[in-house]
Amino acid sequence: MDWRNVDWPVAHAAAIAWHAVKTGDPVKVLSLEPELCAGTGITPLNPI
């Protein structure tokens, strides 16, 4: 994972998702531009 090249809003959402998964909480990440999450380890769902 390479978080250095990820914009702050995307990195923040990805970090929240990572934390939820680590604590055992279910989480779904939606994104209209899933390519922005490249390098975060998160694969968002496209809501369209």
RODO-471589 format. One record per residue: residue number from 1; residue in three letters; chain; z, y, x of N, C-alpha, C, O, CB in turn. Coordinates in pm, whole numbers. Glycine has a CB too. Layout:
N
<atom NUM; 'ALA'; 'A'; <Z; Y; X>; <Z; Y; X>; <Z; Y; X>; <Z; Y; X>; <Z; Y; X>> ...
END
This chain:
48
<atom 1; 'MET'; 'A'; <0; -117; 84>; <0; 0; 0>; <0; 124; 88>; <67; 128; 191>; <121; 0; -95>> <atom 2; 'ASP'; 'A'; <-74; 223; 48>; <-83; 347; 123>; <-58; 464; 28>; <-151; 516; -33>; <-220; 361; 194>> <atom 3; 'TRP'; 'A'; <66; 503; 17>; <106; 608; -77>; <74; 748; -24>; <79; 844; -101>; <256; 597; -107>> <atom 4; 'ARG'; 'A'; <41; 761; 101>; <17; 894; 159>; <-103; 965; 98>; <-106; 1088; 93>; <-3; 882; 307>> <atom 5; 'ASN'; 'A'; <-201; 889; 50>; <-323; 949; -3>; <-323; 958; -155>; <-427; 984; -215>; <-442; 872; 42>> <atom 6; 'VAL'; 'A'; <-208; 936; -217>; <-199; 936; -363>; <-141; 1069; -410>; <-40; 1116; -356>; <-113; 817; -413>> <atom 7; 'ASP'; 'A'; <-203; 1130; -510>; <-152; 1255; -564>; <-13; 1236; -622>; <20; 1128; -672>; <-246; 1310; -672>> <atom 8; 'TRP'; 'A'; <70; 1342; -616>; <209; 1334; -659>; <225; 1281; -803>; <308; 1192; -822>; <271; 1470; -649>> <atom 9; 'PRO'; 'A'; <151; 1329; -904>; <173; 1275; -1039>; <147; 1125; -1049>; <216; 1055; -1123>; <83; 1348; -1138>> <atom 10; 'VAL'; 'A'; <49; 1075; -976>; <19; 932; -977>; <126; 855; -902>; <171; 751; -949>; <-121; 905; -915>> <atom 11; 'ALA'; 'A'; <167; 905; -787>; <271; 838; -709>; <403; 833; -786>; <474; 733; -781>; <291; 910; -574>> <atom 12; 'HIS'; 'A'; <436; 939; -857>; <559; 943; -934>; <558; 837; -1045>; <657; 765; -1061>; <579; 1084; -995>> <atom 13; 'ALA'; 'A'; <450; 827; -1119>; <439; 726; -1224>; <443; 585; -1165>; <507; 496; -1222>; <310; 746; -1305>> <atom 14; 'ALA'; 'A'; <377; 564; -1053>; <376; 433; -989>; <516; 396; -940>; <557; 280; -952>; <276; 431; -871>> <atom 15; 'ALA'; 'A'; <588; 492; -886>; <724; 466; -838>; <816; 429; -954>; <900; 340; -940>; <779; 589; -764>> <atom 16; 'ILE'; 'A'; <802; 496; -1067>; <881; 462; -1185>; <849; 320; -1231>; <940; 244; -1265>; <854; 564; -1300>> <atom 17; 'ALA'; 'A'; <723; 284; -1231>; <682; 149; -1271>; <739; 46; -1174>; <791; -57; -1218>; <529; 138; -1277>> <atom 18; 'TRP'; 'A'; <731; 72; -1043>; <786; -21; -944>; <936; -40; -966>; <985; -152; -961>; <760; 31; -801>> <atom 19; 'HIS'; 'A'; <1007; 68; -990>; <1151; 60; -1011>; <1183; -23; -1136>; <1273; -107; -1133>; <1212; 202; -1024>> <atom 20; 'ALA'; 'A'; <1110; -1; -1243>; <1132; -77; -1367>; <1111; -226; -1344>; <1189; -308; -1392>; <1040; -27; -1478>> <atom 21; 'VAL'; 'A'; <1006; -261; -1274>; <976; -402; -1247>; <1087; -465; -1163>; <1129; -577; -1188>; <840; -416; -1176>> <atom 22; 'LYS'; 'A'; <1134; -391; -1062>; <1239; -444; -974>; <1370; -466; -1048>; <1447; -554; -1010>; <1261; -349; -857>> <atom 23; 'THR'; 'A'; <1396; -388; -1153>; <1520; -405; -1230>; <1502; -501; -1346>; <1597; -528; -1420>; <1568; -271; -1281>> <atom 24; 'GLY'; 'A'; <1381; -553; -1362>; <1356; -652; -1466>; <1314; -595; -1601>; <1305; -669; -1699>; <1476; -734; -1485>> <atom 25; 'ASP'; 'A'; <1290; -466; -1606>; <1246; -403; -1731>; <1096; -419; -1748>; <1021; -407; -1651>; <1284; -254; -1733>> <atom 26; 'PRO'; 'A'; <1051; -445; -1870>; <906; -452; -1893>; <845; -312; -1883>; <907; -214; -1923>; <875; -516; -2032>> <atom 27; 'VAL'; 'A'; <726; -305; -1830>; <661; -175; -1815>; <510; -192; -1826>; <454; -291; -1780>; <699; -109; -1679>> <atom 28; 'LYS'; 'A'; <446; -94; -1888>; <300; -87; -1894>; <259; 52; -1849>; <315; 152; -1894>; <246; -120; -2038>> <atom 29; 'VAL'; 'A'; <163; 58; -1761>; <112; 186; -1712>; <-29; 202; -1768>; <-114; 115; -1751>; <112; 192; -1554>> <atom 30; 'LEU'; 'A'; <-52; 314; -1833>; <-185; 346; -1888>; <-247; 458; -1807>; <-177; 550; -1763>; <-176; 386; -2039>> <atom 31; 'SER'; 'A'; <-377; 451; -1787>; <-446; 557; -1714>; <-592; 563; -1757>; <-659; 461; -1767>; <-436; 536; -1562>> <atom 32; 'LEU'; 'A'; <-638; 684; -1781>; <-780; 703; -1810>; <-862; 700; -1682>; <-985; 685; -1687>; <-802; 836; -1883>> <atom 33; 'GLU'; 'A'; <-795; 714; -1568>; <-861; 710; -1438>; <-787; 611; -1347>; <-719; 653; -1253>; <-867; 851; -1374>> <atom 34; 'PRO'; 'A'; <-800; 481; -1373>; <-724; 382; -1296>; <-752; 384; -1146>; <-669; 338; -1068>; <-753; 246; -1349>> <atom 35; 'GLU'; 'A'; <-866; 434; -1106>; <-897; 439; -962>; <-800; 530; -886>; <-786; 516; -765>; <-1041; 488; -941>> <atom 36; 'LEU'; 'A'; <-734; 622; -957>; <-637; 709; -891>; <-515; 632; -840>; <-445; 679; -751>; <-592; 818; -986>> <atom 37; 'CYS'; 'A'; <-491; 515; -897>; <-374; 435; -859>; <-401; 343; -742>; <-312; 268; -700>; <-327; 353; -976>> <atom 38; 'ALA'; 'A'; <-522; 347; -688>; <-555; 263; -573>; <-458; 291; -460>; <-432; 407; -427>; <-701; 286; -527>> <atom 39; 'GLY'; 'A'; <-405; 186; -401>; <-312; 202; -289>; <-166; 204; -331>; <-78; 205; -245>; <-344; 327; -215>> <atom 40; 'THR'; 'A'; <-138; 205; -460>; <2; 209; -505>; <57; 72; -538>; <178; 56; -552>; <16; 300; -626>> <atom 41; 'GLY'; 'A'; <-30; -29; -552>; <15; -160; -593>; <27; -174; -744>; <65; -280; -794>; <147; -190; -529>> <atom 42; 'ILE'; 'A'; <-6; -69; -816>; <0; -69; -962>; <-143; -80; -1015>; <-232; -10; -967>; <70; 61; -1016>> <atom 43; 'THR'; 'A'; <-165; -167; -1112>; <-294; -177; -1178>; <-275; -131; -1322>; <-224; -207; -1405>; <-351; -324; -1170>> <atom 44; 'PRO'; 'A'; <-316; -8; -1353>; <-295; 43; -1487>; <-394; -13; -1587>; <-504; -57; -1551>; <-303; 193; -1487>> <atom 45; 'LEU'; 'A'; <-355; -11; -1713>; <-443; -50; -1821>; <-522; 71; -1867>; <-471; 183; -1868>; <-363; -111; -1938>> <atom 46; 'ASN'; 'A'; <-645; 50; -1905>; <-727; 158; -1960>; <-707; 159; -2112>; <-740; 61; -2177>; <-880; 141; -1923>> <atom 47; 'PRO'; 'A'; <-654; 267; -2169>; <-625; 271; -2311>; <-746; 281; -2402>; <-733; 274; -2524>; <-536; 384; -2339>> <atom 48; 'ILE'; 'A'; <-863; 298; -2344>; <-984; 313; -2426>; <-1045; 179; -2455>; <-1148; 171; -2522>; <-1086; 404; -2356>> 
END
